[in-house]
Amino acid sequence: MKLSQVPNKTTGNGIKIFGYLCFIVSCYLIFLRFEVALAQQPEPQPLAGFTVESVIPDNQLDKNQTYFYLGVQPSNQQIIQVKIRSLQKEPVTVALSIHDAVNGTEGQIDYTQTSPKLDSSLTNSITQIVHLQNKEATVTVKNFEEKIVNYEIKIPKEPFSGVKLGALRFIKQLEDESLTSNQFTSTYAYTISVMLTEDKQPFDEGAELQLKKVGTTISAGQPVVQVTYQNRQPKVMKEATITNWLTKKGQTKELLKKVQADVTVAPNSLLAMDLPLNDVVLPAGTYTVHSQVSAGNREWQWRKDFTITQTQIKQWSTNTPSAKRQPFLLVGGSAMVLVVVSIYFYLKKSRTK
């Protein structure tokens, strides 16, 4: 038996160690690929500790709903109420806020934004009509008690058509005030919509979209082609399907495509829909966005050209999270590979002795 064939316990252990290191490097590289997504997932928090309930008034138009859908008249004033009920002995402080209805990029109405950009077609928004009666921004409940929060509605003297839409928000305040907006934390919140109408016509009939603009931007840390629509009507659009696809100007080959179903659009609002680039590399040049929207028995179609410049492409490569991670990936990955290669040659040299 040749010397090189003699079982060597040390060498065998070294090979095992080498295998373990390879496994660790593989896990390391896989982890790096998903580190941003994992870091953004907040840790589970205790239960909210409170609940809310709307007190439905007599002028509620749909008694089957728990949100406020109220028939109102010009210059009228009204108080609406929400019960906040404690679910635990310990005190919990609830932040109270009022929001206008805008749109998210995934095709759903968003009631969470504190200072959203409102469309120019919107006058006398919910935040201008509805106010906390006692001006207190928080309420504290404890030991299973119940408190009532009053909201004052002041309808403008100028009549309006369609609906005004917004929401009341109830957010559990963090006990640790040292937490900053840069830290990922769980929050518990309840939302109760408020929809006001004078003409009492169906709120979801009559919305109409117009293509406002197309261009490129960074959304959720990634470059996208963004298509912006405008709903100038005081009506909600429901169950719409929006299809967007991208071609080079004058060509028919689809470079990107996205179909978004079950889209809801707020009244008098802007709607921005993202067309992610994903791994598609778009060189500088002129492109055409083709857009199609269908809702019920209505349909709209548009085509609009826009230009991608070399400057924009350079900004994408430096401002996206994946680009910012490249130096770290390169240095960390290279270091690990060097360690593994060094151990491999060391073990190989040991076996030949």
DRENDO-1510 file (C-alpha; in Angstrom, 1 decimal, always signed):
<recs>
REC; n; res; u; v; w
REC; 1; MET; +0.0; +0.0; +0.0 .
REC; 2; LYS; +1.4; +3.3; -1.0 .
REC; 3; LEU; +2.0; +6.0; +1.6 .
REC; 4; SER; -0.6; +8.3; -0.1 .
REC; 5; GLN; -3.2; +5.6; +0.4 .
REC; 6; VAL; -2.7; +5.1; +4.1 .
REC; 7; PRO; -5.7; +6.5; +6.0 .
REC; 8; ASN; -4.7; +9.7; +7.8 .
REC; 9; LYS; -7.0; +10.8; +10.6 .
REC; 10; THR; -5.6; +14.3; +10.6 .
REC; 11; THR; -6.1; +14.6; +6.8 .
REC; 12; GLY; -9.6; +13.1; +7.1 .
REC; 13; ASN; -10.5; +15.7; +9.7 .
REC; 14; GLY; -9.0; +18.4; +7.5 .
REC; 15; ILE; -11.2; +17.3; +4.6 .
REC; 16; LYS; -14.2; +17.4; +6.8 .
REC; 17; ILE; -13.2; +20.9; +7.9 .
REC; 18; PHE; -12.8; +21.9; +4.3 .
REC; 19; GLY; -16.3; +20.6; +3.6 .
REC; 20; TYR; -17.7; +22.5; +6.5 .
REC; 21; LEU; -16.0; +25.7; +5.3 .
REC; 22; CYS; -17.5; +25.2; +1.8 .
REC; 23; PHE; -20.9; +24.8; +3.3 .
REC; 24; ILE; -20.4; +27.9; +5.5 .
REC; 25; VAL; -19.3; +30.0; +2.4 .
REC; 26; SER; -22.4; +28.8; +0.5 .
REC; 27; CYS; -24.7; +29.8; +3.3 .
REC; 28; TYR; -22.9; +33.1; +3.6 .
REC; 29; LEU; -23.4; +33.9; +0.0 .
REC; 30; ILE; -27.0; +32.9; +0.0 .
REC; 31; PHE; -27.6; +35.0; +3.2 .
REC; 32; LEU; -26.1; +38.0; +1.5 .
REC; 33; ARG; -28.5; +37.7; -1.3 .
REC; 34; PHE; -31.5; +38.0; +1.0 .
REC; 35; GLU; -30.1; +40.1; +3.8 .
REC; 36; VAL; -32.1; +43.2; +2.9 .
REC; 37; ALA; -35.4; +41.3; +2.8 .
REC; 38; LEU; -34.7; +39.6; +6.1 .
REC; 39; ALA; -33.7; +42.8; +7.8 .
REC; 40; GLN; -36.9; +44.5; +6.8 .
REC; 41; GLN; -39.1; +41.9; +8.5 .
REC; 42; PRO; -40.1; +43.3; +11.9 .
REC; 43; GLU; -40.0; +41.2; +15.1 .
REC; 44; PRO; -43.4; +40.1; +16.4 .
REC; 45; GLN; -44.9; +42.4; +19.0 .
REC; 46; PRO; -47.5; +41.8; +21.8 .
REC; 47; LEU; -51.2; +42.2; +21.0 .
REC; 48; ALA; -52.5; +45.7; +20.4 .
REC; 49; GLY; -54.2; +45.9; +23.8 .
REC; 50; PHE; -57.2; +47.8; +22.5 .
REC; 51; THR; -59.9; +47.7; +19.9 .
REC; 52; VAL; -62.1; +50.3; +18.2 .
REC; 53; GLU; -65.8; +50.4; +17.2 .
REC; 54; SER; -67.6; +53.0; +15.1 .
REC; 55; VAL; -70.9; +54.4; +16.4 .
REC; 56; ILE; -73.1; +54.4; +13.4 .
REC; 57; PRO; -75.3; +57.6; +13.2 .
REC; 58; ASP; -78.8; +58.0; +11.7 .
REC; 59; ASN; -77.6; +59.5; +8.4 .
REC; 60; GLN; -75.5; +56.4; +7.6 .
REC; 61; LEU; -76.4; +55.4; +4.0 .
REC; 62; ASP; -75.4; +51.7; +4.3 .
REC; 63; LYS; -76.3; +50.2; +7.7 .
REC; 64; ASN; -74.5; +47.0; +6.8 .
REC; 65; GLN; -71.1; +48.7; +6.9 .
REC; 66; THR; -69.0; +49.5; +9.9 .
REC; 67; TYR; -67.3; +52.4; +8.2 .
REC; 68; PHE; -68.9; +55.9; +8.0 .
REC; 69; TYR; -70.8; +56.4; +4.8 .
REC; 70; LEU; -72.8; +59.5; +5.5 .
REC; 71; GLY; -75.4; +61.6; +3.6 .
REC; 72; VAL; -74.7; +65.2; +4.4 .
REC; 73; GLN; -75.9; +68.7; +3.4 .
REC; 74; PRO; -74.0; +72.0; +2.8 .
REC; 75; SER; -73.1; +74.0; +5.9 .
REC; 76; ASN; -74.2; +71.2; +8.2 .
REC; 77; GLN; -72.3; +70.2; +11.3 .
REC; 78; GLN; -72.3; +66.8; +12.9 .
REC; 79; ILE; -70.5; +64.8; +15.6 .
REC; 80; ILE; -69.4; +61.2; +14.9 .
REC; 81; GLN; -68.1; +58.9; +17.6 .
REC; 82; VAL; -65.6; +56.0; +17.9 .
REC; 83; LYS; -65.4; +53.7; +20.9 .
REC; 84; ILE; -61.9; +52.7; +22.1 .
REC; 85; ARG; -62.0; +49.7; +24.3 .
REC; 86; SER; -59.1; +48.4; +26.5 .
REC; 87; LEU; -58.3; +44.7; +26.2 .
REC; 88; GLN; -55.8; +44.5; +29.1 .
REC; 89; LYS; -55.2; +45.8; +32.6 .
REC; 90; GLU; -52.1; +47.7; +31.6 .
REC; 91; PRO; -52.6; +51.2; +30.1 .
REC; 92; VAL; -52.1; +51.6; +26.3 .
REC; 93; THR; -51.9; +55.0; +24.6 .
REC; 94; VAL; -53.5; +55.3; +21.2 .
REC; 95; ALA; -52.5; +58.0; +18.7 .
REC; 96; LEU; -55.4; +59.6; +16.8 .
REC; 97; SER; -55.1; +60.9; +13.3 .
REC; 98; ILE; -57.2; +61.8; +10.2 .
REC; 99; HIS; -56.1; +61.0; +6.7 .
REC; 100; ASP; -57.1; +61.7; +3.1 .
REC; 101; ALA; -57.5; +58.8; +0.7 .
REC; 102; VAL; -54.7; +58.5; -1.8 .
REC; 103; ASN; -53.4; +55.5; -3.9 .
REC; 104; GLY; -50.6; +53.0; -3.3 .
REC; 105; THR; -48.4; +51.7; -6.1 .
REC; 106; GLU; -50.0; +48.3; -5.9 .
REC; 107; GLY; -53.4; +49.5; -6.8 .
REC; 108; GLN; -55.1; +49.8; -3.5 .
REC; 109; ILE; -56.4; +52.9; -1.7 .
REC; 110; ASP; -53.9; +54.1; +1.0 .
REC; 111; TYR; -55.1; +55.7; +4.2 .
REC; 112; THR; -51.8; +55.8; +6.0 .
REC; 113; GLN; -49.9; +58.7; +4.6 .
REC; 114; THR; -49.7; +61.8; +6.8 .
REC; 115; SER; -48.9; +64.4; +4.3 .
REC; 116; PRO; -49.7; +63.0; +0.9 .
REC; 117; LYS; -49.5; +64.9; -2.4 .
REC; 118; LEU; -53.2; +65.6; -3.2 .
REC; 119; ASP; -54.5; +65.9; -6.8 .
REC; 120; SER; -55.3; +69.4; -8.0 .
REC; 121; SER; -58.9; +68.3; -8.7 .
REC; 122; LEU; -59.6; +67.7; -5.0 .
REC; 123; THR; -61.1; +70.5; -3.0 .
REC; 124; ASN; -62.3; +70.5; +0.6 .
REC; 125; SER; -60.6; +67.2; +1.4 .
REC; 126; ILE; -61.6; +65.0; +4.4 .
REC; 127; THR; -58.8; +66.5; +6.6 .
REC; 128; GLN; -60.3; +69.9; +6.0 .
REC; 129; ILE; -63.8; +68.8; +6.9 .
REC; 130; VAL; -63.3; +66.3; +9.8 .
REC; 131; HIS; -61.5; +67.3; +13.0 .
REC; 132; LEU; -61.0; +65.9; +16.5 .
REC; 133; GLN; -63.5; +67.8; +18.8 .
REC; 134; ASN; -61.2; +68.2; +21.8 .
REC; 135; LYS; -58.0; +68.5; +19.7 .
REC; 136; GLU; -56.3; +65.8; +21.8 .
REC; 137; ALA; -54.0; +63.7; +19.6 .
REC; 138; THR; -53.9; +60.7; +22.0 .
REC; 139; VAL; -56.2; +58.8; +24.3 .
REC; 140; THR; -55.1; +56.3; +27.0 .
REC; 141; VAL; -57.3; +53.3; +28.1 .
REC; 142; LYS; -56.6; +50.7; +30.7 .
REC; 143; ASN; -58.2; +47.9; +32.8 .
REC; 144; PHE; -60.8; +47.0; +30.1 .
REC; 145; GLU; -62.4; +50.4; +30.2 .
REC; 146; GLU; -64.1; +52.1; +27.2 .
REC; 147; LYS; -63.7; +55.7; +26.1 .
REC; 148; ILE; -65.5; +57.6; +23.3 .
REC; 149; VAL; -63.6; +59.9; +20.9 .
REC; 150; ASN; -65.7; +62.6; +19.2 .
REC; 151; TYR; -65.0; +63.9; +15.7 .
REC; 152; GLU; -66.6; +67.1; +14.4 .
REC; 153; ILE; -67.7; +67.2; +10.7 .
REC; 154; LYS; -68.1; +70.7; +9.2 .
REC; 155; ILE; -69.5; +70.6; +5.7 .
REC; 156; PRO; -68.6; +73.5; +3.5 .
REC; 157; LYS; -71.3; +75.8; +2.3 .
REC; 158; GLU; -70.4; +75.2; -1.4 .
REC; 159; PRO; -72.2; +72.1; -2.6 .
REC; 160; PHE; -70.0; +69.2; -3.9 .
REC; 161; SER; -70.8; +66.2; -6.1 .
REC; 162; GLY; -69.7; +62.7; -5.7 .
REC; 163; VAL; -67.9; +61.7; -2.5 .
REC; 164; LYS; -65.2; +62.9; -0.1 .
REC; 165; LEU; -63.1; +60.0; +1.1 .
REC; 166; GLY; -60.6; +59.5; +4.0 .
REC; 167; ALA; -60.1; +57.6; +7.2 .
REC; 168; LEU; -59.7; +57.8; +11.0 .
REC; 169; ARG; -56.5; +56.0; +12.2 .
REC; 170; PHE; -55.9; +54.6; +15.7 .
REC; 171; ILE; -52.2; +53.6; +16.3 .
REC; 172; LYS; -50.7; +52.1; +19.4 .
REC; 173; GLN; -48.0; +54.3; +20.6 .
REC; 174; LEU; -44.6; +52.8; +21.2 .
REC; 175; GLU; -43.6; +52.6; +24.9 .
REC; 176; ASP; -39.9; +53.1; +23.9 .
REC; 177; GLU; -39.8; +56.6; +22.5 .
REC; 178; SER; -36.1; +56.2; +21.8 .
REC; 179; LEU; -36.9; +54.1; +18.7 .
REC; 180; THR; -36.3; +56.1; +15.6 .
REC; 181; SER; -37.9; +56.0; +12.1 .
REC; 182; ASN; -34.8; +54.2; +10.9 .
REC; 183; GLN; -35.5; +51.2; +13.0 .
REC; 184; PHE; -38.0; +48.5; +11.9 .
REC; 185; THR; -40.8; +48.1; +14.5 .
REC; 186; SER; -44.2; +46.6; +14.5 .
REC; 187; THR; -47.2; +48.9; +15.0 .
REC; 188; TYR; -50.8; +48.0; +15.6 .
REC; 189; ALA; -53.3; +50.2; +13.9 .
REC; 190; TYR; -57.0; +50.3; +13.1 .
REC; 191; THR; -58.5; +52.2; +10.2 .
REC; 192; ILE; -62.2; +53.4; +9.9 .
REC; 193; SER; -63.0; +54.9; +6.5 .
REC; 194; VAL; -65.1; +58.1; +6.3 .
REC; 195; MET; -67.1; +58.7; +3.1 .
REC; 196; LEU; -69.3; +61.8; +2.7 .
REC; 197; THR; -71.8; +62.5; +0.0 .
REC; 198; GLU; -74.5; +65.2; -0.7 .
REC; 199; ASP; -76.0; +63.8; -3.9 .
REC; 200; LYS; -76.2; +60.2; -2.6 .
REC; 201; GLN; -75.4; +58.8; -6.0 .
REC; 202; PRO; -73.5; +55.5; -6.3 .
REC; 203; PHE; -69.9; +56.2; -5.2 .
REC; 204; ASP; -68.4; +53.7; -7.5 .
REC; 205; GLU; -69.9; +54.8; -10.8 .
REC; 206; GLY; -68.4; +57.5; -13.0 .
REC; 207; ALA; -64.6; +57.4; -12.2 .
REC; 208; GLU; -62.5; +58.2; -15.3 .
REC; 209; LEU; -58.8; +57.8; -15.7 .
REC; 210; GLN; -56.4; +60.0; -17.8 .
REC; 211; LEU; -52.8; +59.2; -18.5 .
REC; 212; LYS; -50.8; +61.9; -16.8 .
REC; 213; LYS; -47.2; +61.1; -17.3 .
REC; 214; VAL; -44.6; +58.3; -17.7 .
REC; 215; GLY; -41.0; +58.2; -16.7 .
REC; 216; THR; -38.4; +56.4; -14.7 .
REC; 217; THR; -37.8; +56.6; -10.9 .
REC; 218; ILE; -36.5; +54.6; -8.0 .
REC; 219; SER; -39.4; +52.8; -6.1 .
REC; 220; ALA; -38.8; +50.5; -3.1 .
REC; 221; GLY; -35.1; +50.8; -3.8 .
REC; 222; GLN; -35.3; +49.5; -7.4 .
REC; 223; PRO; -35.4; +51.3; -10.8 .
REC; 224; VAL; -38.9; +51.2; -12.4 .
REC; 225; VAL; -40.8; +52.7; -15.3 .
REC; 226; GLN; -43.6; +54.6; -13.6 .
REC; 227; VAL; -47.0; +55.3; -15.2 .
REC; 228; THR; -49.1; +58.0; -13.5 .
REC; 229; TYR; -52.8; +58.3; -14.0 .
REC; 230; GLN; -55.3; +60.9; -12.8 .
REC; 231; ASN; -58.9; +60.3; -11.7 .
REC; 232; ARG; -60.4; +63.8; -11.8 .
REC; 233; GLN; -63.8; +62.5; -10.8 .
REC; 234; PRO; -65.2; +62.5; -7.2 .
REC; 235; LYS; -65.8; +58.8; -7.6 .
REC; 236; VAL; -64.1; +55.5; -6.6 .
REC; 237; MET; -63.0; +53.1; -9.3 .
REC; 238; LYS; -63.3; +49.5; -8.3 .
REC; 239; GLU; -62.1; +46.2; -9.7 .
REC; 240; ALA; -60.1; +47.7; -12.5 .
REC; 241; THR; -57.4; +45.8; -14.5 .
REC; 242; ILE; -54.4; +47.8; -15.6 .
REC; 243; THR; -52.0; +46.4; -18.2 .
REC; 244; ASN; -48.7; +48.2; -19.0 .
REC; 245; TRP; -46.0; +47.1; -21.4 .
REC; 246; LEU; -42.8; +48.6; -22.7 .
REC; 247; THR; -41.3; +48.6; -26.2 .
REC; 248; LYS; -38.6; +50.5; -28.0 .
REC; 249; LYS; -40.1; +53.4; -29.9 .
REC; 250; GLY; -41.3; +52.2; -33.3 .
REC; 251; GLN; -41.0; +48.5; -32.4 .
REC; 252; THR; -43.4; +45.9; -31.2 .
REC; 253; LYS; -41.2; +43.6; -29.1 .
REC; 254; GLU; -42.3; +43.7; -25.4 .
REC; 255; LEU; -39.4; +44.5; -23.2 .
REC; 256; LEU; -41.4; +44.6; -19.9 .
REC; 257; LYS; -45.0; +43.8; -19.0 .
REC; 258; LYS; -47.1; +43.9; -15.9 .
REC; 259; VAL; -50.8; +43.1; -15.4 .
REC; 260; GLN; -52.4; +44.4; -12.2 .
REC; 261; ALA; -55.9; +43.1; -11.4 .
REC; 262; ASP; -58.5; +44.2; -8.8 .
REC; 263; VAL; -57.2; +47.8; -8.7 .
REC; 264; THR; -59.1; +50.4; -6.6 .
REC; 265; VAL; -58.6; +54.1; -7.2 .
REC; 266; ALA; -59.5; +56.9; -4.8 .
REC; 267; PRO; -61.7; +59.8; -6.0 .
REC; 268; ASN; -59.9; +63.0; -7.2 .
REC; 269; SER; -56.5; +61.3; -7.0 .
REC; 270; LEU; -53.2; +60.4; -8.7 .
REC; 271; LEU; -52.4; +56.7; -9.3 .
REC; 272; ALA; -48.7; +55.7; -9.9 .
REC; 273; MET; -48.2; +52.2; -11.2 .
REC; 274; ASP; -44.7; +50.7; -11.3 .
REC; 275; LEU; -43.3; +48.6; -14.1 .
REC; 276; PRO; -40.2; +47.0; -12.5 .
REC; 277; LEU; -37.1; +46.6; -14.6 .
REC; 278; ASN; -36.1; +43.5; -12.7 .
REC; 279; ASP; -33.0; +42.1; -14.5 .
REC; 280; VAL; -33.8; +43.8; -17.8 .
REC; 281; VAL; -31.0; +46.1; -19.0 .
REC; 282; LEU; -32.4; +49.1; -20.8 .
REC; 283; PRO; -29.8; +51.2; -22.8 .
REC; 284; ALA; -30.3; +54.9; -23.2 .
REC; 285; GLY; -32.9; +55.7; -25.8 .
REC; 286; THR; -36.5; +56.5; -26.5 .
REC; 287; TYR; -39.2; +54.0; -25.4 .
REC; 288; THR; -43.0; +53.7; -25.6 .
REC; 289; VAL; -45.3; +52.8; -22.8 .
REC; 290; HIS; -48.5; +51.0; -23.9 .
REC; 291; SER; -51.3; +51.2; -21.3 .
REC; 292; GLN; -54.7; +49.6; -21.1 .
REC; 293; VAL; -57.2; +50.0; -18.3 .
REC; 294; SER; -60.5; +48.2; -18.1 .
REC; 295; ALA; -63.2; +48.6; -15.4 .
REC; 296; GLY; -66.6; +47.1; -15.8 .
REC; 297; ASN; -67.8; +47.7; -19.3 .
REC; 298; ARG; -65.4; +50.7; -19.8 .
REC; 299; GLU; -61.9; +50.6; -21.3 .
REC; 300; TRP; -59.1; +53.2; -21.9 .
REC; 301; GLN; -55.9; +52.8; -24.0 .
REC; 302; TRP; -52.9; +55.1; -24.3 .
REC; 303; ARG; -49.4; +55.2; -25.8 .
REC; 304; LYS; -46.8; +57.6; -24.6 .
REC; 305; ASP; -43.1; +58.0; -25.4 .
REC; 306; PHE; -40.3; +58.8; -23.0 .
REC; 307; THR; -36.5; +58.9; -22.9 .
REC; 308; ILE; -34.0; +57.1; -20.8 .
REC; 309; THR; -30.7; +59.0; -20.5 .
REC; 310; GLN; -27.2; +57.7; -19.7 .
REC; 311; THR; -27.3; +59.9; -16.6 .
REC; 312; GLN; -30.4; +58.1; -15.3 .
REC; 313; ILE; -28.8; +54.7; -15.9 .
REC; 314; LYS; -25.7; +55.9; -14.0 .
REC; 315; GLN; -27.9; +57.0; -11.1 .
REC; 316; TRP; -29.6; +53.6; -11.0 .
REC; 317; SER; -26.3; +51.8; -10.7 .
REC; 318; THR; -25.2; +53.9; -7.7 .
REC; 319; ASN; -28.4; +54.5; -5.8 .
REC; 320; THR; -30.1; +51.1; -5.7 .
REC; 321; PRO; -29.6; +48.8; -2.6 .
REC; 322; SER; -28.1; +46.0; -4.8 .
REC; 323; ALA; -25.5; +48.4; -6.1 .
REC; 324; LYS; -24.6; +49.7; -2.7 .
REC; 325; ARG; -24.1; +46.1; -1.5 .
REC; 326; GLN; -21.7; +45.2; -4.2 .
REC; 327; PRO; -18.5; +46.4; -2.5 .
REC; 328; PHE; -19.5; +44.5; +0.7 .
REC; 329; LEU; -20.3; +41.4; -1.3 .
REC; 330; LEU; -17.1; +41.6; -3.3 .
REC; 331; VAL; -14.8; +42.1; -0.3 .
REC; 332; GLY; -16.6; +39.6; +2.0 .
REC; 333; GLY; -17.0; +36.9; -0.7 .
REC; 334; SER; -13.4; +37.3; -1.9 .
REC; 335; ALA; -12.0; +37.0; +1.6 .
REC; 336; MET; -14.0; +33.8; +2.2 .
REC; 337; VAL; -12.8; +32.3; -1.1 .
REC; 338; LEU; -9.2; +33.1; -0.3 .
REC; 339; VAL; -9.5; +31.3; +3.1 .
REC; 340; VAL; -11.0; +28.2; +1.5 .
REC; 341; VAL; -8.4; +28.1; -1.3 .
REC; 342; SER; -5.6; +28.5; +1.2 .
REC; 343; ILE; -6.9; +25.6; +3.4 .
REC; 344; TYR; -7.4; +23.5; +0.3 .
REC; 345; PHE; -3.8; +23.8; -0.8 .
REC; 346; TYR; -2.5; +23.3; +2.8 .
REC; 347; LEU; -4.4; +20.1; +3.1 .
REC; 348; LYS; -3.3; +18.9; -0.4 .
REC; 349; LYS; +0.3; +19.6; +0.6 .
REC; 350; SER; -0.1; +17.7; +3.9 .
REC; 351; ARG; -1.5; +14.6; +2.1 .
REC; 352; THR; +1.6; +14.4; -0.2 .
REC; 353; LYS; +4.1; +14.4; +2.6 .
</recs>
